[in-house]
Amino acid sequence: RYWDAESAVCLACPAGSSTLQEGATGLGSCTCIPGFFNTQPDNPAVCESCGVGFFCTGGLQTRQPCASSQTTASDTSADESSCVCRAGSFLEDGLCTPCPVGFFKGSVGDFRCSPCGSGTFSNGTGNTERCRCLPGYGLDEEINKCTECAPGEYKALVGDTPCSRCSSNKTSAEGATSPLDCRCRSGLAEEGQACRVCRAGFFCPGQGEEIRCPENATSRAGSLQQADCLCNPGYYALEARAICEPCQPGRYKPTLANDPTCPLQCPTNGESANASTDLRDCFCVAGFYAVLDGAGWLARCASCAFLPHLQCLGGFHTQAGITQTGNHTLPVARPGHFQTGQTITVKCTAVTATGLSTCLGGQPCEQDDAVDCFGRYGNACDEGSTGFLCGECPYGWARSAFQRPCEPCATSSAMPLIAAVIIDVGTKATVSFVVASMAATAAVRASSKLHTVMIRIATQWLAVCSVLATFDLTQIPINEDTETWSREEDARLFPWPAQVTAAMLGLFETLTLTPVLTSIDSAAQCLAQEFSSQSTAPSLAVGVYYLILPLLVILGIVLLSLLVVHLLVPSGQRLGFAFNEAGRRHRRKAKAMQSLREAMDQVLGEAFPKTSDIPAVAPTSTAPAVTFSWVDLERSGALHFDTVAQVQRAAEDLDAFLCNTFVGSRELLLRACAARAAQLRPQAEAQKVHEELAQDVPLAQADLRPFLTTDFATQFENFTSMLDMVLDEVQTGVAFTGAEALEDSEQNDAKEHLKEGSEPSAGCEAPEGALRAADDAPHEVQIAVSKHDLSPMVDTVVETLNFGLFSAAPRLGELLNQSVPIIWVSLVSLWPGLLSSFLQIIWCVPVPEDDVIVNRLLPNPSVICWSDEHFVSARIAIAGLVVWCVGIPLTLAVLLLRIPDRQAPENFRRFGYFFQGLEPKFWWWDLLVKRLDLASEALRDVALMMLLTYTSVVPDPKGKLMLFPALSGFQALVAAWVKPYANDQAEILDVVEAMLDVYCYLH
C-alpha cells in the first residue's frame, strides 16, 4: 500500500505491483512483483502478467523468453527455473529432445515420453497426442483397443478407425495394410478398385497380378499362365531359351505362333530386315531393282547390268531418316545423266565451270532429303544449275553463251549490260568498218589481191565448221545396237578428246569475223531476272537483243563513221598521215624525191665541188650561169615524174638518169658544162672564165648537136666523165659554129625530145626570173600536186576518198550514203551468228519420258516446245529468222541484181566485197548458194548446216554427224565442177574452196 495524500488514506497498489517497504508515500513507490513486468516506463505501477514461455523477475525489468524448445507451465513465472520442455519433447543431457517415432508426451515438463501400445503407432517425432492404430490394425470400439485386420479387410492409414473390407472378387491376407493387398483371382487383373479381364500380351496367375509376356511375344485376353504367350509375326520360338528370336534377313513370318523357324523367303536377289513379317518387307539388293506385280507386291529383282547409265542402290526410300517400307528404290541416274523414266536416262549437255556435268545423278536425292531434286524420278543438280536436265540457270546465275556453264550474276546488272552492248556493238561495227575499207581500198587500187575474198571464204567456212563444237563427240556410240550395251560395253564410245573440242572453240572465237570480247547473253539474262521471275524471261531478253542487234550495229557504224570522218581523219592529216590513195601516193613520191635529192646532191657535189667558191653573177640570156644544183634541175622540169616507180628507177642509176636528162636539153648541158669548166680552172682564172661567159664567148655559140643524143649518153657510166668529154671537144674547136648552127641545134633538140616521148616544155629554157637566186633555194624538196601525181587509169575523185569510202567532210546525208557498204558488210557478217542464235531459241529436242516422247526446248529444257510458255520467245526467233536471216541475203541479192554493171568502178567499190574474186556470171554464189541454198537443194551451205544442227529435222546427233560429210563432199564436188571463182589468180580461190569443203568432209 501507499499513502494517498489527497484522500489521506493508504491505497492498494495496482494489480501485479507492490511496494518494497512500509511507509510508501505515493503511487510511484509501487513496482511490479515477480511474474509481472512493467508496460509503461513512466508509470512503474502498471504491470502485466509475464505470459507462457516467459519469466519475469519483477521491478522495472523486462520479461525474458525461455529457450526455443522450452515453455512455462503458467503465465506468471518468476525465474528461468520455471522453463521446462514443451509437450512432445523430454529433457535429455540438459536439452529438450523431441519424442522419437513410437513415443508421445501430451504435457509440458522435463519427464520422459511414453511409448505407444501394441498395434499403435506415431508417425512422426515430437508427437504430443496418444498413439493411433497402425496400418493393418483397426480400433475395436468395444474394448477400445487396436486389433489386427481380419482376412478380406485392410487398413492403409494410421488412425483409430476400423479396418475396411475388400471389393467383390478380391481377397487379402490378415493384417492387410493397403487396398492393393486385395488381389483378384486368376485370369483377372486389378484395375483400380475392380478386377478386369487380363489384357492381351499379359497373363494373370492370380492375386490380381498381371505379368507381361516375354519380349516379342503376346497372348490373348484372359490368359492364365506364360504358356499362353505366342511369338509375334516376324519372330520364331527358341524353346531352349524360352524366348522369341527375330527372323533372319531374307526370311519373314506373317503369323502369331510359336514356330521353330521363319518359314517364308524373299525373292532371289531380294533381302529383308530382321524380324520381317510380310513380303512387303522384302527389297532388292544393290545392283538390282524391284519389279512389282499388279497388286504392287515384289515379283522379282531385275539386274541393272543392262542399264549402263543407271545405278540400282537397292532397299527402300527413306524420308526424314525413316525407311518407307514397301516404297522400293528405283534405279537412279548416274552422274552426267538425267532420269526421265524408270529405266530411261538422257545425257546432260550442260557443264559446270570445271567442265564436269551439272547432273549429279539420283543418288544424292536418295541419301539426303535436304538436296533439291528435279523431275519425277529425282535428279540432283550441281550448284548453279536447276530444272529439267539440269539445263537451266537458277535465279542469280546466267550463261555467257549457249551451253556454257552458269556463272553468278554481278550485284548490279544494268551497268554490265550497257558495257557489254557497247563493246559488242562497237567491236562488230569496227570489224565491219575495217573489212569494208579493205574491200573499197582494193577496188580503188584496182588490186587483184585476195585479202577480202579470203576473209569472206574463211568466215563462211568458220560458220559451217563451228557447228561441230556444238556436239559432244565423246558421247557418240560406236555400237549400232545400243540396246545390247552392258556395263562393260559402256566405254565403247567415240574416242574424241574433249581438249580438241575446247581448242576448236577457242580457234573459232579467235578467227571469227566478229570475235566475242564480252558476254551479252549473261548480262541480259541477269538483268531480265531482276525484272521478272518467269523462267523464260532470260531467254526472252537474249532474243530481243539479237532481234535489235542489226539496228544497234547500224547505229554504231554511223557513229563510228562520224568519229572517223570528223575527228580521226583531220587529226591524222595534221600529224602527216594519209587515209586515201592520192595522199598515200603523194607521200610515197615525196619520200622517194627526198631520197633522190640526197643521192643527187652527192653526185652533183662530186661534179661541181667548188661551186660555192664562185662569185654569184646573175645569169643572162646569152651567158649561162657557172653554178649548178638540184634547184636548176627542178626548175628546168626534168624532175617532174609521173609515178613513184620512175623516181625509184632514177635513184637506182643516178648517173644514167643525169646523162639522159642533160643530153635531152641543150640549156641544161650548156649550164652544166659552164659550171664544170669553172671547177677545172685554177682559182686565179675563175673570175676570167666568169667574165668571158658574160661577154658571149664562143662556148655559148658552140654546136652541141653531137652530144644531144641518147647514144652519146649511154657511152658513159659516170655523169662527170660525160661533162669532161663535152668540154674537151668544145675547147679543141670541133663543135664551134655560127649562130645558124645554134638555131639548128635548138630545133633538133626539140625534135629529139618529141621523138623520145618527153614533154616539150621539159627541154625549154626556164624563164629568166626562175633561174635567179639558185644558190639560195631551200634544201627541202617541194612537190606540187599536179596531174602527174594521180594515176591516169583511176578516177581522181575515187582516189581522194578516205578509207576508200568517205569524201572530205561529208554532210550527214552523204555520210549515211557512203556508210552503206559498211552496213551491208556488217549485216552479212552478223548473219551466221543471228541464224544460230535464233535457231537455238527454237531448238527442240525429243526427250523420251516413260512411254512418250516429249519435245523440249534445249536451252531451257523445263519448257515444252510450242507451249504457251515457249511461244513468247519463239515469236521473236521466227521474226528474226524472217527479217534478218532470210531478208538480208535476199535483199542484198535483189539490190545487186538491179545494178546493170556490177563491175563498174563505183559499184565495185561499194559492193565488190560480196562478189570480188567470183566470175561475173557467178556473182550470186556466196549470197544464195552459200547462204540460203536457193540454187540447189543438194548444196551444203551455212543455213543448211545450221538447220541440221540447231533443229530436230534429224533428231539423232549421230545421224547429223553422218549427214554432214555427205553434204560437204557433195559441195566439194559441185564447187570443183562449177569453179565459180575468177581465174586471174591461177584458180587459187577455186582450189581453196574445194580444199575447205574436203576438210569439212574429212572432219
Secondary structure as GFF3:
##gff-version 3
##sequence-region A 1 1003
A	DSSP	beta_strand	2	4	.	.	.	ID=ss1
A	DSSP	beta_strand	9	11	.	.	.	ID=ss2
A	DSSP	beta_strand	17	18	.	.	.	ID=ss3
A	DSSP	three_ten_helix	27	29	.	.	.	ID=ss4
A	DSSP	beta_strand	31	32	.	.	.	ID=ss5
A	DSSP	beta_strand	36	38	.	.	.	ID=ss6
A	DSSP	beta_strand	47	49	.	.	.	ID=ss7
A	DSSP	beta_strand	54	55	.	.	.	ID=ss8
A	DSSP	beta_strand	64	65	.	.	.	ID=ss9
A	DSSP	beta_strand	70	72	.	.	.	ID=ss10
A	DSSP	three_ten_helix	80	82	.	.	.	ID=ss11
A	DSSP	beta_strand	83	85	.	.	.	ID=ss12
A	DSSP	beta_strand	89	92	.	.	.	ID=ss13
A	DSSP	beta_strand	95	98	.	.	.	ID=ss14
A	DSSP	beta_strand	103	104	.	.	.	ID=ss15
A	DSSP	beta_strand	114	115	.	.	.	ID=ss16
A	DSSP	beta_strand	120	121	.	.	.	ID=ss17
A	DSSP	beta_strand	132	133	.	.	.	ID=ss18
A	DSSP	beta_strand	137	140	.	.	.	ID=ss19
A	DSSP	beta_strand	145	148	.	.	.	ID=ss20
A	DSSP	beta_strand	153	154	.	.	.	ID=ss21
A	DSSP	beta_strand	164	165	.	.	.	ID=ss22
A	DSSP	beta_strand	170	171	.	.	.	ID=ss23
A	DSSP	three_ten_helix	179	181	.	.	.	ID=ss24
A	DSSP	beta_strand	183	184	.	.	.	ID=ss25
A	DSSP	beta_strand	188	191	.	.	.	ID=ss26
A	DSSP	beta_strand	194	197	.	.	.	ID=ss27
A	DSSP	beta_strand	202	206	.	.	.	ID=ss28
A	DSSP	beta_strand	209	212	.	.	.	ID=ss29
A	DSSP	beta_strand	217	218	.	.	.	ID=ss30
A	DSSP	three_ten_helix	226	228	.	.	.	ID=ss31
A	DSSP	beta_strand	230	231	.	.	.	ID=ss32
A	DSSP	beta_strand	235	238	.	.	.	ID=ss33
A	DSSP	beta_strand	243	246	.	.	.	ID=ss34
A	DSSP	beta_strand	251	252	.	.	.	ID=ss35
A	DSSP	beta_strand	264	265	.	.	.	ID=ss36
A	DSSP	beta_strand	270	271	.	.	.	ID=ss37
A	DSSP	three_ten_helix	279	281	.	.	.	ID=ss38
A	DSSP	beta_strand	283	284	.	.	.	ID=ss39
A	DSSP	beta_strand	288	292	.	.	.	ID=ss40
A	DSSP	beta_strand	298	303	.	.	.	ID=ss41
A	DSSP	beta_strand	310	311	.	.	.	ID=ss42
A	DSSP	beta_strand	316	319	.	.	.	ID=ss43
A	DSSP	beta_strand	322	328	.	.	.	ID=ss44
A	DSSP	beta_strand	332	333	.	.	.	ID=ss45
A	DSSP	beta_strand	337	341	.	.	.	ID=ss46
A	DSSP	beta_strand	344	347	.	.	.	ID=ss47
A	DSSP	beta_strand	359	361	.	.	.	ID=ss48
A	DSSP	alpha_helix	363	367	.	.	.	ID=ss49
A	DSSP	beta_strand	373	374	.	.	.	ID=ss50
A	DSSP	beta_strand	379	381	.	.	.	ID=ss51
A	DSSP	three_ten_helix	388	390	.	.	.	ID=ss52
A	DSSP	beta_strand	397	399	.	.	.	ID=ss53
A	DSSP	beta_strand	406	408	.	.	.	ID=ss54
A	DSSP	alpha_helix	414	445	.	.	.	ID=ss55
A	DSSP	alpha_helix	451	465	.	.	.	ID=ss56
A	DSSP	three_ten_helix	466	470	.	.	.	ID=ss57
A	DSSP	three_ten_helix	473	475	.	.	.	ID=ss58
A	DSSP	three_ten_helix	482	484	.	.	.	ID=ss59
A	DSSP	three_ten_helix	488	491	.	.	.	ID=ss60
A	DSSP	alpha_helix	498	511	.	.	.	ID=ss61
A	DSSP	alpha_helix	520	531	.	.	.	ID=ss62
A	DSSP	alpha_helix	537	563	.	.	.	ID=ss63
A	DSSP	pi_helix	564	568	.	.	.	ID=ss64
A	DSSP	alpha_helix	569	574	.	.	.	ID=ss65
A	DSSP	alpha_helix	581	607	.	.	.	ID=ss66
A	DSSP	three_ten_helix	611	613	.	.	.	ID=ss67
A	DSSP	alpha_helix	630	636	.	.	.	ID=ss68
A	DSSP	alpha_helix	644	652	.	.	.	ID=ss69
A	DSSP	alpha_helix	654	663	.	.	.	ID=ss70
A	DSSP	alpha_helix	666	680	.	.	.	ID=ss71
A	DSSP	three_ten_helix	683	685	.	.	.	ID=ss72
A	DSSP	alpha_helix	686	694	.	.	.	ID=ss73
A	DSSP	three_ten_helix	698	701	.	.	.	ID=ss74
A	DSSP	three_ten_helix	705	707	.	.	.	ID=ss75
A	DSSP	alpha_helix	710	713	.	.	.	ID=ss76
A	DSSP	alpha_helix	719	731	.	.	.	ID=ss77
A	DSSP	alpha_helix	739	755	.	.	.	ID=ss78
A	DSSP	three_ten_helix	760	763	.	.	.	ID=ss79
A	DSSP	three_ten_helix	769	771	.	.	.	ID=ss80
A	DSSP	three_ten_helix	774	776	.	.	.	ID=ss81
A	DSSP	three_ten_helix	787	789	.	.	.	ID=ss82
A	DSSP	alpha_helix	796	799	.	.	.	ID=ss83
A	DSSP	alpha_helix	812	818	.	.	.	ID=ss84
A	DSSP	alpha_helix	820	841	.	.	.	ID=ss85
A	DSSP	beta_strand	844	849	.	.	.	ID=ss86
A	DSSP	beta_strand	852	857	.	.	.	ID=ss87
A	DSSP	beta_strand	860	864	.	.	.	ID=ss88
A	DSSP	alpha_helix	868	880	.	.	.	ID=ss89
A	DSSP	pi_helix	881	886	.	.	.	ID=ss90
A	DSSP	alpha_helix	887	897	.	.	.	ID=ss91
A	DSSP	alpha_helix	905	911	.	.	.	ID=ss92
A	DSSP	three_ten_helix	912	914	.	.	.	ID=ss93
A	DSSP	three_ten_helix	920	922	.	.	.	ID=ss94
A	DSSP	pi_helix	925	932	.	.	.	ID=ss95
A	DSSP	alpha_helix	942	950	.	.	.	ID=ss96
A	DSSP	alpha_helix	957	978	.	.	.	ID=ss97
A	DSSP	alpha_helix	988	1002	.	.	.	ID=ss98
###
